[in-house]
Amino acid sequence: MTDFTATRAMFDLPEGIVYLDGNSLGPLPRGVAARVARTITDEWGQMLITGWNRAGWMALPTRLGDRLGRLIGAKPGSVTLGDTLSIKVYQALAAGLDLRPDRRVILSDTGNFPSDLYMAEGLCRSLGQGYGLKTVAPEALESALDESVAVMMVT
C-alpha cells in the first residue's frame, strides 16, 4: 500500500486540500522554489550567458534524458528532453520538408491526433508555395505514398 502521508510531505500543499491534478500544474515539490531562486540569482544573475556552459544548462536535455531513459530501458544518449510534443512535431515536419525541397506534401492518416494534423496544416500554411497536408484512411497510406510526398506522419 502507498504511504500517502510520506508522498504528500514531498510537496507544498495547503492543509485540508486534496489536489489530484498532477497533469498540467501539479503540486509544487518542496525545494523547487529555493532551487529556482538559486538558478535565477546565482546562475542567471551572476553567470549571465556563460551559465549555459558554467551552470550546465546546455547539457540538461541530455542529462535529464538519460535519467528518463533509465526508466524506459533506453541506452544512455538516446533520450533527450525538449519543447512540447507539438513543437517537436512541427520541427520534425519542417526538417523533413527541408530535406526534400522538390517535394511539398506531408502525408498522414485521417486517424492521426488532431493536434498533429493541426501542426502540419499550420506549417504548410506558413510555408505557402504549394505545400500541403494530404490525409487518407490508414489503410490507404501505402498507396498514397508517391513522388510528391516529402514526409509521412504516422502515429
Protein Blocks (a to p, Z undefined) as FASTA:
>chain_A
ZZfklmmmmpccdehiacfbfklmccddehklmmmmmmmmmmmmmnmmmlmmmnommmmm
mmmmmmmmmmnopaehiaccdddfklmmmmmmmmmmmmmmmbccdcddfkbcfklmmmmm
mmmmmnmnoiacddddfklmmmmpcfklmbdcdZZ
